[in-house]
Amino acid sequence: MIDLDYSLIIEATSEPDFFGFYSPDLEGFSGVGHSIEDCLFKAKWGMKEHTALLKEKGFPVPPRSTNPTITIKNEETRAVA
């Protein structure tokens, strides 16, 4: 079981060992990893650190998701005109 406090989106890039991740539930939270597993590990601990920092700075902390989801998708690319 993957125990995350918030939903997570992991995006694969054109580089085979580079992934970006962020949480749509936790504003300002993002990171990078070298694999999906690396992203999950970093996100789990990063979310805890991010919410602790929000509390420390007096910012509101979103309530923990009751059913967080993990989405893995390709990075969205923008067409260059």
N, CA, C and O atoms as a Maestro MAE file, in Angstrom:
{
 s_m_m2io_version
 :::
 2.0.0
}

f_m_ct {
 s_m_title
 :::
 protein
 m_atom[324] {
  # First column is atom index #
  i_m_mmod_type
  r_m_x_coord
  r_m_y_coord
  r_m_z_coord
  i_m_residue_number
  s_m_chain_name
  s_m_pdb_residue_name
  s_m_pdb_atom_name
  i_m_atomic_number
  :::
  1 25 0.840 -1.176 0.000 1 A "MET " " N  " 7
  2 3 0.000 0.000 0.000 1 A "MET " " CA " 6
  3 2 0.884 1.238 0.000 1 A "MET " " C  " 6
  4 15 1.873 1.304 0.730 1 A "MET " " O  " 8
  5 25 0.524 2.215 -0.820 2 A "ILE " " N  " 7
  6 3 1.242 3.476 -0.877 2 A "ILE " " CA " 6
  7 2 0.472 4.471 -0.034 2 A "ILE " " C  " 6
  8 15 -0.680 4.790 -0.331 2 A "ILE " " O  " 8
  9 25 1.103 4.954 1.007 3 A "ASP " " N  " 7
  10 3 0.443 5.822 1.970 3 A "ASP " " CA " 6
  11 2 0.821 7.277 1.709 3 A "ASP " " C  " 6
  12 15 1.849 7.750 2.195 3 A "ASP " " O  " 8
  13 25 -0.011 7.988 0.941 4 A "LEU " " N  " 7
  14 3 0.203 9.407 0.683 4 A "LEU " " CA " 6
  15 2 -0.935 10.199 1.312 4 A "LEU " " C  " 6
  16 15 -2.065 9.721 1.407 4 A "LEU " " O  " 8
  17 25 -0.619 11.421 1.742 5 A "ASP " " N  " 7
  18 3 -1.637 12.277 2.344 5 A "ASP " " CA " 6
  19 2 -2.481 13.000 1.305 5 A "ASP " " C  " 6
  20 15 -3.604 13.416 1.591 5 A "ASP " " O  " 8
  21 25 -1.941 13.150 0.096 6 A "TYR " " N  " 7
  22 3 -2.608 13.897 -0.972 6 A "TYR " " CA " 6
  23 2 -2.431 13.162 -2.292 6 A "TYR " " C  " 6
  24 15 -1.538 12.326 -2.435 6 A "TYR " " O  " 8
  25 25 -3.285 13.479 -3.251 7 A "SER " " N  " 7
  26 3 -3.160 12.885 -4.584 7 A "SER " " CA " 6
  27 2 -1.856 13.331 -5.230 7 A "SER " " C  " 6
  28 15 -1.297 14.372 -4.884 7 A "SER " " O  " 8
  29 25 -1.383 12.520 -6.178 8 A "LEU " " N  " 7
  30 3 -0.096 12.773 -6.810 8 A "LEU " " CA " 6
  31 2 -0.200 12.508 -8.304 8 A "LEU " " C  " 6
  32 15 -0.813 11.530 -8.732 8 A "LEU " " O  " 8
  33 25 0.403 13.385 -9.086 9 A "ILE " " N  " 7
  34 3 0.509 13.186 -10.531 9 A "ILE " " CA " 6
  35 2 1.985 13.089 -10.869 9 A "ILE " " C  " 6
  36 15 2.773 13.972 -10.530 9 A "ILE " " O  " 8
  37 25 2.352 12.000 -11.544 10 A "ILE " " N  " 7
  38 3 3.723 11.779 -11.985 10 A "ILE " " CA " 6
  39 2 3.722 11.856 -13.502 10 A "ILE " " C  " 6
  40 15 2.925 11.195 -14.166 10 A "ILE " " O  " 8
  41 25 4.622 12.669 -14.046 11 A "GLU " " N  " 7
  42 3 4.689 12.840 -15.490 11 A "GLU " " CA " 6
  43 2 6.024 12.341 -16.032 11 A "GLU " " C  " 6
  44 15 7.091 12.759 -15.582 11 A "GLU " " O  " 8
  45 25 5.941 11.431 -17.017 12 A "ALA " " N  " 7
  46 3 7.129 10.944 -17.707 12 A "ALA " " CA " 6
  47 2 7.571 12.006 -18.710 12 A "ALA " " C  " 6
  48 15 6.734 12.653 -19.338 12 A "ALA " " O  " 8
  49 25 8.863 12.185 -18.860 13 A "THR " " N  " 7
  50 3 9.390 13.158 -19.813 13 A "THR " " CA " 6
  51 2 10.038 12.416 -20.982 13 A "THR " " C  " 6
  52 15 10.028 11.186 -21.033 13 A "THR " " O  " 8
  53 25 10.589 13.167 -21.902 14 A "SER " " N  " 7
  54 3 11.272 12.539 -23.043 14 A "SER " " CA " 6
  55 2 12.571 11.853 -22.614 14 A "SER " " C  " 6
  56 15 13.104 11.023 -23.351 14 A "SER " " O  " 8
  57 25 13.073 12.189 -21.450 15 A "GLU " " N  " 7
  58 3 14.248 11.513 -20.889 15 A "GLU " " CA " 6
  59 2 13.781 10.264 -20.141 15 A "GLU " " C  " 6
  60 15 12.904 10.363 -19.283 15 A "GLU " " O  " 8
  61 25 14.337 9.108 -20.439 16 A "PRO " " N  " 7
  62 3 13.825 7.868 -19.832 16 A "PRO " " CA " 6
  63 2 14.026 7.756 -18.319 16 A "PRO " " C  " 6
  64 15 13.346 6.963 -17.667 16 A "PRO " " O  " 8
  65 25 14.937 8.530 -17.758 17 A "ASP " " N  " 7
  66 3 15.175 8.432 -16.316 17 A "ASP " " CA " 6
  67 2 14.921 9.766 -15.611 17 A "ASP " " C  " 6
  68 15 15.617 10.116 -14.659 17 A "ASP " " O  " 8
  69 25 13.914 10.505 -16.092 18 A "PHE " " N  " 7
  70 3 13.566 11.785 -15.485 18 A "PHE " " CA " 6
  71 2 12.053 11.931 -15.457 18 A "PHE " " C  " 6
  72 15 11.400 11.924 -16.501 18 A "PHE " " O  " 8
  73 25 11.507 12.063 -14.266 19 A "PHE " " N  " 7
  74 3 10.065 12.212 -14.063 19 A "PHE " " CA " 6
  75 2 9.817 13.445 -13.192 19 A "PHE " " C  " 6
  76 15 10.591 13.739 -12.281 19 A "PHE " " O  " 8
  77 25 8.753 14.145 -13.478 20 A "GLY " " N  " 7
  78 3 8.323 15.237 -12.629 20 A "GLY " " CA " 6
  79 2 7.076 14.818 -11.865 20 A "GLY " " C  " 6
  80 15 6.319 13.969 -12.336 20 A "GLY " " O  " 8
  81 25 6.853 15.399 -10.698 21 A "PHE " " N  " 7
  82 3 5.626 15.095 -9.955 21 A "PHE " " CA " 6
  83 2 5.126 16.326 -9.222 21 A "PHE " " C  " 6
  84 15 5.886 17.238 -8.896 21 A "PHE " " O  " 8
  85 25 3.823 16.324 -8.976 22 A "TYR " " N  " 7
  86 3 3.188 17.395 -8.214 22 A "TYR " " CA " 6
  87 2 1.877 16.875 -7.641 22 A "TYR " " C  " 6
  88 15 1.369 15.828 -8.043 22 A "TYR " " O  " 8
  89 25 1.347 17.632 -6.697 23 A "SER " " N  " 7
  90 3 0.056 17.272 -6.116 23 A "SER " " CA " 6
  91 2 -0.960 18.343 -6.458 23 A "SER " " C  " 6
  92 15 -0.743 19.515 -6.152 23 A "SER " " O  " 8
  93 25 -2.078 17.962 -7.094 24 A "PRO " " N  " 7
  94 3 -3.128 18.938 -7.369 24 A "PRO " " CA " 6
  95 2 -3.848 19.397 -6.088 24 A "PRO " " C  " 6
  96 15 -4.568 20.395 -6.097 24 A "PRO " " O  " 8
  97 25 -3.646 18.666 -5.003 25 A "ASP " " N  " 7
  98 3 -4.300 18.977 -3.724 25 A "ASP " " CA " 6
  99 2 -3.460 19.876 -2.825 25 A "ASP " " C  " 6
  100 15 -3.969 20.440 -1.856 25 A "ASP " " O  " 8
  101 25 -2.169 20.011 -3.145 26 A "LEU " " N  " 7
  102 3 -1.227 20.681 -2.243 26 A "LEU " " CA " 6
  103 2 -0.460 21.742 -3.029 26 A "LEU " " C  " 6
  104 15 0.589 21.466 -3.612 26 A "LEU " " O  " 8
  105 25 -0.996 22.943 -3.034 27 A "GLU " " N  " 7
  106 3 -0.439 24.028 -3.836 27 A "GLU " " CA " 6
  107 2 1.042 24.255 -3.537 27 A "GLU " " C  " 6
  108 15 1.458 24.314 -2.380 27 A "GLU " " O  " 8
  109 25 1.822 24.381 -4.602 28 A "GLY " " N  " 7
  110 3 3.248 24.661 -4.461 28 A "GLY " " CA " 6
  111 2 4.122 23.439 -4.283 28 A "GLY " " C  " 6
  112 15 5.344 23.564 -4.198 28 A "GLY " " O  " 8
  113 25 3.530 22.270 -4.224 29 A "PHE " " N  " 7
  114 3 4.322 21.049 -4.007 29 A "PHE " " CA " 6
  115 2 4.656 20.399 -5.336 29 A "PHE " " C  " 6
  116 15 3.762 20.079 -6.119 29 A "PHE " " O  " 8
  117 25 5.944 20.202 -5.591 30 A "SER " " N  " 7
  118 3 6.389 19.516 -6.802 30 A "SER " " CA " 6
  119 2 7.792 18.978 -6.577 30 A "SER " " C  " 6
  120 15 8.458 19.319 -5.600 30 A "SER " " O  " 8
  121 25 8.227 18.129 -7.501 31 A "GLY " " N  " 7
  122 3 9.569 17.575 -7.400 31 A "GLY " " CA " 6
  123 2 9.919 16.782 -8.635 31 A "GLY " " C  " 6
  124 15 9.137 16.700 -9.582 31 A "GLY " " O  " 8
  125 25 11.097 16.202 -8.617 32 A "VAL " " N  " 7
  126 3 11.572 15.359 -9.716 32 A "VAL " " CA " 6
  127 2 12.164 14.082 -9.149 32 A "VAL " " C  " 6
  128 15 12.607 14.034 -8.001 32 A "VAL " " O  " 8
  129 25 12.161 13.045 -9.986 33 A "GLY " " N  " 7
  130 3 12.747 11.774 -9.599 33 A "GLY " " CA " 6
  131 2 13.296 11.053 -10.807 33 A "GLY " " C  " 6
  132 15 13.029 11.431 -11.948 33 A "GLY " " O  " 8
  133 25 14.069 10.010 -10.549 34 A "HIS " " N  " 7
  134 3 14.694 9.237 -11.623 34 A "HIS " " CA " 6
  135 2 13.892 8.009 -12.023 34 A "HIS " " C  " 6
  136 15 14.235 7.318 -12.982 34 A "HIS " " O  " 8
  137 25 12.818 7.742 -11.281 35 A "SER " " N  " 7
  138 3 11.938 6.609 -11.589 35 A "SER " " CA " 6
  139 2 10.590 6.883 -10.923 35 A "SER " " C  " 6
  140 15 10.466 7.799 -10.111 35 A "SER " " O  " 8
  141 25 9.603 6.097 -11.267 36 A "ILE " " N  " 7
  142 3 8.299 6.241 -10.614 36 A "ILE " " CA " 6
  143 2 8.432 5.964 -9.121 36 A "ILE " " C  " 6
  144 15 7.863 6.679 -8.296 36 A "ILE " " O  " 8
  145 25 9.181 4.929 -8.781 37 A "GLU " " N  " 7
  146 3 9.377 4.585 -7.371 37 A "GLU " " CA " 6
  147 2 10.080 5.707 -6.620 37 A "GLU " " C  " 6
  148 15 9.732 6.011 -5.479 37 A "GLU " " O  " 8
  149 25 11.069 6.321 -7.260 38 A "ASP " " N  " 7
  150 3 11.784 7.441 -6.659 38 A "ASP " " CA " 6
  151 2 10.828 8.607 -6.404 38 A "ASP " " C  " 6
  152 15 10.887 9.243 -5.352 38 A "ASP " " O  " 8
  153 25 9.953 8.883 -7.363 39 A "CYS " " N  " 7
  154 3 8.956 9.949 -7.190 39 A "CYS " " CA " 6
  155 2 8.034 9.653 -6.020 39 A "CYS " " C  " 6
  156 15 7.746 10.543 -5.220 39 A "CYS " " O  " 8
  157 25 7.570 8.423 -5.909 40 A "LEU " " N  " 7
  158 3 6.679 8.056 -4.805 40 A "LEU " " CA " 6
  159 2 7.360 8.235 -3.457 40 A "LEU " " C  " 6
  160 15 6.763 8.763 -2.519 40 A "LEU " " O  " 8
  161 25 8.607 7.797 -3.363 41 A "PHE " " N  " 7
  162 3 9.364 7.933 -2.117 41 A "PHE " " CA " 6
  163 2 9.552 9.405 -1.767 41 A "PHE " " C  " 6
  164 15 9.290 9.819 -0.637 41 A "PHE " " O  " 8
  165 25 10.010 10.197 -2.746 42 A "LYS " " N  " 7
  166 3 10.243 11.615 -2.498 42 A "LYS " " CA " 6
  167 2 8.943 12.352 -2.179 42 A "LYS " " C  " 6
  168 15 8.927 13.245 -1.333 42 A "LYS " " O  " 8
  169 25 7.861 11.983 -2.850 43 A "ALA " " N  " 7
  170 3 6.579 12.641 -2.610 43 A "ALA " " CA " 6
  171 2 6.065 12.352 -1.202 43 A "ALA " " C  " 6
  172 15 5.565 13.250 -0.524 43 A "ALA " " O  " 8
  173 25 6.186 11.118 -0.771 44 A "LYS " " N  " 7
  174 3 5.689 10.756 0.564 44 A "LYS " " CA " 6
  175 2 6.334 11.632 1.634 44 A "LYS " " C  " 6
  176 15 5.636 12.209 2.468 44 A "LYS " " O  " 8
  177 25 7.646 11.734 1.614 45 A "TRP " " N  " 7
  178 3 8.338 12.519 2.629 45 A "TRP " " CA " 6
  179 2 8.267 14.009 2.339 45 A "TRP " " C  " 6
  180 15 8.223 14.824 3.260 45 A "TRP " " O  " 8
  181 25 8.257 14.366 1.064 46 A "GLY " " N  " 7
  182 3 8.170 15.768 0.692 46 A "GLY " " CA " 6
  183 2 6.853 16.403 1.100 46 A "GLY " " C  " 6
  184 15 6.820 17.567 1.500 46 A "GLY " " O  " 8
  185 25 5.766 15.647 1.001 47 A "MET " " N  " 7
  186 3 4.462 16.168 1.418 47 A "MET " " CA " 6
  187 2 4.462 16.478 2.908 47 A "MET " " C  " 6
  188 15 3.906 17.489 3.336 47 A "MET " " O  " 8
  189 25 5.077 15.621 3.685 48 A "LYS " " N  " 7
  190 3 5.150 15.862 5.133 48 A "LYS " " CA " 6
  191 2 5.968 17.113 5.427 48 A "LYS " " C  " 6
  192 15 5.586 17.928 6.267 48 A "LYS " " O  " 8
  193 25 7.108 17.266 4.726 49 A "GLU " " N  " 7
  194 3 7.944 18.450 4.930 49 A "GLU " " CA " 6
  195 2 7.227 19.718 4.460 49 A "GLU " " C  " 6
  196 15 7.313 20.760 5.110 49 A "GLU " " O  " 8
  197 25 6.523 19.627 3.333 50 A "HIS " " N  " 7
  198 3 5.817 20.782 2.783 50 A "HIS " " CA " 6
  199 2 4.714 21.254 3.722 50 A "HIS " " C  " 6
  200 15 4.582 22.453 3.967 50 A "HIS " " O  " 8
  201 25 3.925 20.331 4.246 51 A "THR " " N  " 7
  202 3 2.848 20.725 5.157 51 A "THR " " CA " 6
  203 2 3.419 21.267 6.477 51 A "THR " " C  " 6
  204 15 2.848 22.185 7.067 51 A "THR " " O  " 8
  205 25 4.533 20.709 6.936 52 A "ALA " " N  " 7
  206 3 5.165 21.224 8.153 52 A "ALA " " CA " 6
  207 2 5.638 22.660 7.941 52 A "ALA " " C  " 6
  208 15 5.505 23.497 8.834 52 A "ALA " " O  " 8
  209 25 6.187 22.946 6.763 53 A "LEU " " N  " 7
  210 3 6.639 24.300 6.456 53 A "LEU " " CA " 6
  211 2 5.457 25.263 6.359 53 A "LEU " " C  " 6
  212 15 5.535 26.395 6.835 53 A "LEU " " O  " 8
  213 25 4.365 24.812 5.744 54 A "LEU " " N  " 7
  214 3 3.169 25.657 5.680 54 A "LEU " " CA " 6
  215 2 2.693 26.029 7.088 54 A "LEU " " C  " 6
  216 15 2.382 27.187 7.366 54 A "LEU " " O  " 8
  217 25 2.643 25.023 7.971 55 A "LYS " " N  " 7
  218 3 2.221 25.268 9.358 55 A "LYS " " CA " 6
  219 2 3.169 26.249 10.044 55 A "LYS " " C  " 6
  220 15 2.734 27.178 10.726 55 A "LYS " " O  " 8
  221 25 4.477 26.027 9.852 56 A "GLU " " N  " 7
  222 3 5.495 26.865 10.482 56 A "GLU " " CA " 6
  223 2 5.365 28.329 10.052 56 A "GLU " " C  " 6
  224 15 5.563 29.242 10.853 56 A "GLU " " O  " 8
  225 25 5.032 28.536 8.783 57 A "LYS " " N  " 7
  226 3 4.920 29.893 8.244 57 A "LYS " " CA " 6
  227 2 3.531 30.502 8.440 57 A "LYS " " C  " 6
  228 15 3.295 31.649 8.061 57 A "LYS " " O  " 8
  229 25 2.618 29.739 9.027 58 A "GLY " " N  " 7
  230 3 1.282 30.252 9.309 58 A "GLY " " CA " 6
  231 2 0.326 30.212 8.129 58 A "GLY " " C  " 6
  232 15 -0.710 30.876 8.146 58 A "GLY " " O  " 8
  233 25 0.667 29.436 7.100 59 A "PHE " " N  " 7
  234 3 -0.215 29.292 5.941 59 A "PHE " " CA " 6
  235 2 -1.205 28.161 6.173 59 A "PHE " " C  " 6
  236 15 -0.921 27.241 6.939 59 A "PHE " " O  " 8
  237 25 -2.370 28.216 5.519 60 A "PRO " " N  " 7
  238 3 -3.340 27.126 5.690 60 A "PRO " " CA " 6
  239 2 -2.826 25.828 5.072 60 A "PRO " " C  " 6
  240 15 -2.162 25.829 4.036 60 A "PRO " " O  " 8
  241 25 -3.147 24.744 5.728 61 A "VAL " " N  " 7
  242 3 -2.778 23.416 5.241 61 A "VAL " " CA " 6
  243 2 -4.057 22.713 4.797 61 A "VAL " " C  " 6
  244 15 -4.990 22.563 5.586 61 A "VAL " " O  " 8
  245 25 -4.104 22.276 3.518 62 A "PRO " " N  " 7
  246 3 -5.309 21.581 3.054 62 A "PRO " " CA " 6
  247 2 -5.548 20.302 3.859 62 A "PRO " " C  " 6
  248 15 -4.591 19.656 4.288 62 A "PRO " " O  " 8
  249 25 -6.806 19.934 4.066 63 A "PRO " " N  " 7
  250 3 -7.067 18.676 4.784 63 A "PRO " " CA " 6
  251 2 -6.543 17.490 3.980 63 A "PRO " " C  " 6
  252 15 -6.532 17.506 2.749 63 A "PRO " " O  " 8
  253 25 -6.120 16.487 4.692 64 A "ARG " " N  " 7
  254 3 -5.631 15.263 4.059 64 A "ARG " " CA " 6
  255 2 -6.746 14.650 3.210 64 A "ARG " " C  " 6
  256 15 -7.909 14.632 3.615 64 A "ARG " " O  " 8
  257 25 -6.380 14.150 2.032 65 A "SER " " N  " 7
  258 3 -7.359 13.507 1.149 65 A "SER " " CA " 6
  259 2 -7.856 12.216 1.779 65 A "SER " " C  " 6
  260 15 -7.081 11.462 2.366 65 A "SER " " O  " 8
  261 25 -9.156 11.967 1.654 66 A "THR " " N  " 7
  262 3 -9.706 10.722 2.185 66 A "THR " " CA " 6
  263 2 -9.438 9.559 1.245 66 A "THR " " C  " 6
  264 15 -9.398 8.408 1.677 66 A "THR " " O  " 8
  265 25 -9.252 9.852 -0.046 67 A "ASN " " N  " 7
  266 3 -8.964 8.808 -1.027 67 A "ASN " " CA " 6
  267 2 -7.982 9.338 -2.070 67 A "ASN " " C  " 6
  268 15 -8.360 9.581 -3.216 67 A "ASN " " O  " 8
  269 25 -6.698 9.520 -1.664 68 A "PRO " " N  " 7
  270 3 -5.742 10.075 -2.613 68 A "PRO " " CA " 6
  271 2 -5.495 9.119 -3.781 68 A "PRO " " C  " 6
  272 15 -5.495 7.899 -3.617 68 A "PRO " " O  " 8
  273 25 -5.286 9.700 -4.953 69 A "THR " " N  " 7
  274 3 -5.014 8.901 -6.150 69 A "THR " " CA " 6
  275 2 -3.616 9.217 -6.668 69 A "THR " " C  " 6
  276 15 -3.053 10.277 -6.394 69 A "THR " " O  " 8
  277 25 -3.080 8.272 -7.420 70 A "ILE " " N  " 7
  278 3 -1.796 8.459 -8.085 70 A "ILE " " CA " 6
  279 2 -2.050 8.295 -9.575 70 A "ILE " " C  " 6
  280 15 -2.561 7.265 -10.014 70 A "ILE " " O  " 8
  281 25 -1.691 9.314 -10.352 71 A "THR " " N  " 7
  282 3 -1.851 9.283 -11.792 71 A "THR " " CA " 6
  283 2 -0.468 9.346 -12.425 71 A "THR " " C  " 6
  284 15 0.347 10.201 -12.081 71 A "THR " " O  " 8
  285 25 -0.216 8.428 -13.355 72 A "ILE " " N  " 7
  286 3 1.045 8.431 -14.089 72 A "ILE " " CA " 6
  287 2 0.710 8.681 -15.546 72 A "ILE " " C  " 6
  288 15 -0.072 7.947 -16.150 72 A "ILE " " O  " 8
  289 25 1.312 9.729 -16.109 73 A "LYS " " N  " 7
  290 3 0.994 10.087 -17.482 73 A "LYS " " CA " 6
  291 2 2.218 10.691 -18.152 73 A "LYS " " C  " 6
  292 15 3.217 10.987 -17.497 73 A "LYS " " O  " 8
  293 25 2.129 10.870 -19.457 74 A "ASN " " N  " 7
  294 3 3.183 11.557 -20.182 74 A "ASN " " CA " 6
  295 2 3.091 13.050 -19.909 74 A "ASN " " C  " 6
  296 15 2.003 13.592 -19.716 74 A "ASN " " O  " 8
  297 25 4.228 13.696 -19.895 75 A "GLU " " N  " 7
  298 3 4.285 15.132 -19.725 75 A "GLU " " CA " 6
  299 2 3.556 15.818 -20.866 75 A "GLU " " C  " 6
  300 15 3.678 15.415 -22.023 75 A "GLU " " O  " 8
  301 25 2.802 16.851 -20.537 76 A "GLU " " N  " 7
  302 3 2.118 17.608 -21.587 76 A "GLU " " CA " 6
  303 2 3.142 18.482 -22.299 76 A "GLU " " C  " 6
  304 15 3.909 19.205 -21.664 76 A "GLU " " O  " 8
  305 25 3.143 18.407 -23.611 77 A "THR " " N  " 7
  306 3 4.073 19.235 -24.378 77 A "THR " " CA " 6
  307 2 3.279 20.297 -25.122 77 A "THR " " C  " 6
  308 15 2.131 20.081 -25.510 77 A "THR " " O  " 8
  309 25 3.896 21.416 -25.307 78 A "ARG " " N  " 7
  310 3 3.256 22.519 -26.018 78 A "ARG " " CA " 6
  311 2 3.893 22.633 -27.389 78 A "ARG " " C  " 6
  312 15 5.112 22.538 -27.532 78 A "ARG " " O  " 8
  313 25 3.062 22.837 -28.387 79 A "ALA " " N  " 7
  314 3 3.560 23.005 -29.751 79 A "ALA " " CA " 6
  315 2 4.267 24.355 -29.856 79 A "ALA " " C  " 6
  316 15 3.782 25.365 -29.345 79 A "ALA " " O  " 8
  317 25 5.402 24.356 -30.517 80 A "VAL " " N  " 7
  318 3 6.161 25.586 -30.712 80 A "VAL " " CA " 6
  319 2 5.772 26.164 -32.064 80 A "VAL " " C  " 6
  320 15 5.871 25.497 -33.094 80 A "VAL " " O  " 8
  321 25 5.328 27.414 -32.042 81 A "ALA " " N  " 7
  322 3 4.885 28.057 -33.299 81 A "ALA " " CA " 6
  323 2 6.006 28.780 -33.982 81 A "ALA " " C  " 6
  324 15 5.803 29.370 -35.044 81 A "ALA " " O  " 8
  :::
 }
 m_bond[323] {
  # First column is bond index #
  i_m_from
  i_m_to
  i_m_order
  :::
  1 1 2 1
  2 2 3 1
  3 3 4 2
  4 3 5 1
  5 5 6 1
  6 6 7 1
  7 7 8 2
  8 7 9 1
  9 9 10 1
  10 10 11 1
  11 11 12 2
  12 11 13 1
  13 13 14 1
  14 14 15 1
  15 15 16 2
  16 15 17 1
  17 17 18 1
  18 18 19 1
  19 19 20 2
  20 19 21 1
  21 21 22 1
  22 22 23 1
  23 23 24 2
  24 23 25 1
  25 25 26 1
  26 26 27 1
  27 27 28 2
  28 27 29 1
  29 29 30 1
  30 30 31 1
  31 31 32 2
  32 31 33 1
  33 33 34 1
  34 34 35 1
  35 35 36 2
  36 35 37 1
  37 37 38 1
  38 38 39 1
  39 39 40 2
  40 39 41 1
  41 41 42 1
  42 42 43 1
  43 43 44 2
  44 43 45 1
  45 45 46 1
  46 46 47 1
  47 47 48 2
  48 47 49 1
  49 49 50 1
  50 50 51 1
  51 51 52 2
  52 51 53 1
  53 53 54 1
  54 54 55 1
  55 55 56 2
  56 55 57 1
  57 57 58 1
  58 58 59 1
  59 59 60 2
  60 59 61 1
  61 61 62 1
  62 62 63 1
  63 63 64 2
  64 63 65 1
  65 65 66 1
  66 66 67 1
  67 67 68 2
  68 67 69 1
  69 69 70 1
  70 70 71 1
  71 71 72 2
  72 71 73 1
  73 73 74 1
  74 74 75 1
  75 75 76 2
  76 75 77 1
  77 77 78 1
  78 78 79 1
  79 79 80 2
  80 79 81 1
  81 81 82 1
  82 82 83 1
  83 83 84 2
  84 83 85 1
  85 85 86 1
  86 86 87 1
  87 87 88 2
  88 87 89 1
  89 89 90 1
  90 90 91 1
  91 91 92 2
  92 91 93 1
  93 93 94 1
  94 94 95 1
  95 95 96 2
  96 95 97 1
  97 97 98 1
  98 98 99 1
  99 99 100 2
  100 99 101 1
  101 101 102 1
  102 102 103 1
  103 103 104 2
  104 103 105 1
  105 105 106 1
  106 106 107 1
  107 107 108 2
  108 107 109 1
  109 109 110 1
  110 110 111 1
  111 111 112 2
  112 111 113 1
  113 113 114 1
  114 114 115 1
  115 115 116 2
  116 115 117 1
  117 117 118 1
  118 118 119 1
  119 119 120 2
  120 119 121 1
  121 121 122 1
  122 122 123 1
  123 123 124 2
  124 123 125 1
  125 125 126 1
  126 126 127 1
  127 127 128 2
  128 127 129 1
  129 129 130 1
  130 130 131 1
  131 131 132 2
  132 131 133 1
  133 133 134 1
  134 134 135 1
  135 135 136 2
  136 135 137 1
  137 137 138 1
  138 138 139 1
  139 139 140 2
  140 139 141 1
  141 141 142 1
  142 142 143 1
  143 143 144 2
  144 143 145 1
  145 145 146 1
  146 146 147 1
  147 147 148 2
  148 147 149 1
  149 149 150 1
  150 150 151 1
  151 151 152 2
  152 151 153 1
  153 153 154 1
  154 154 155 1
  155 155 156 2
  156 155 157 1
  157 157 158 1
  158 158 159 1
  159 159 160 2
  160 159 161 1
  161 161 162 1
  162 162 163 1
  163 163 164 2
  164 163 165 1
  165 165 166 1
  166 166 167 1
  167 167 168 2
  168 167 169 1
  169 169 170 1
  170 170 171 1
  171 171 172 2
  172 171 173 1
  173 173 174 1
  174 174 175 1
  175 175 176 2
  176 175 177 1
  177 177 178 1
  178 178 179 1
  179 179 180 2
  180 179 181 1
  181 181 182 1
  182 182 183 1
  183 183 184 2
  184 183 185 1
  185 185 186 1
  186 186 187 1
  187 187 188 2
  188 187 189 1
  189 189 190 1
  190 190 191 1
  191 191 192 2
  192 191 193 1
  193 193 194 1
  194 194 195 1
  195 195 196 2
  196 195 197 1
  197 197 198 1
  198 198 199 1
  199 199 200 2
  200 199 201 1
  201 201 202 1
  202 202 203 1
  203 203 204 2
  204 203 205 1
  205 205 206 1
  206 206 207 1
  207 207 208 2
  208 207 209 1
  209 209 210 1
  210 210 211 1
  211 211 212 2
  212 211 213 1
  213 213 214 1
  214 214 215 1
  215 215 216 2
  216 215 217 1
  217 217 218 1
  218 218 219 1
  219 219 220 2
  220 219 221 1
  221 221 222 1
  222 222 223 1
  223 223 224 2
  224 223 225 1
  225 225 226 1
  226 226 227 1
  227 227 228 2
  228 227 229 1
  229 229 230 1
  230 230 231 1
  231 231 232 2
  232 231 233 1
  233 233 234 1
  234 234 235 1
  235 235 236 2
  236 235 237 1
  237 237 238 1
  238 238 239 1
  239 239 240 2
  240 239 241 1
  241 241 242 1
  242 242 243 1
  243 243 244 2
  244 243 245 1
  245 245 246 1
  246 246 247 1
  247 247 248 2
  248 247 249 1
  249 249 250 1
  250 250 251 1
  251 251 252 2
  252 251 253 1
  253 253 254 1
  254 254 255 1
  255 255 256 2
  256 255 257 1
  257 257 258 1
  258 258 259 1
  259 259 260 2
  260 259 261 1
  261 261 262 1
  262 262 263 1
  263 263 264 2
  264 263 265 1
  265 265 266 1
  266 266 267 1
  267 267 268 2
  268 267 269 1
  269 269 270 1
  270 270 271 1
  271 271 272 2
  272 271 273 1
  273 273 274 1
  274 274 275 1
  275 275 276 2
  276 275 277 1
  277 277 278 1
  278 278 279 1
  279 279 280 2
  280 279 281 1
  281 281 282 1
  282 282 283 1
  283 283 284 2
  284 283 285 1
  285 285 286 1
  286 286 287 1
  287 287 288 2
  288 287 289 1
  289 289 290 1
  290 290 291 1
  291 291 292 2
  292 291 293 1
  293 293 294 1
  294 294 295 1
  295 295 296 2
  296 295 297 1
  297 297 298 1
  298 298 299 1
  299 299 300 2
  300 299 301 1
  301 301 302 1
  302 302 303 1
  303 303 304 2
  304 303 305 1
  305 305 306 1
  306 306 307 1
  307 307 308 2
  308 307 309 1
  309 309 310 1
  310 310 311 1
  311 311 312 2
  312 311 313 1
  313 313 314 1
  314 314 315 1
  315 315 316 2
  316 315 317 1
  317 317 318 1
  318 318 319 1
  319 319 320 2
  320 319 321 1
  321 321 322 1
  322 322 323 1
  323 323 324 2
  :::
 }
}
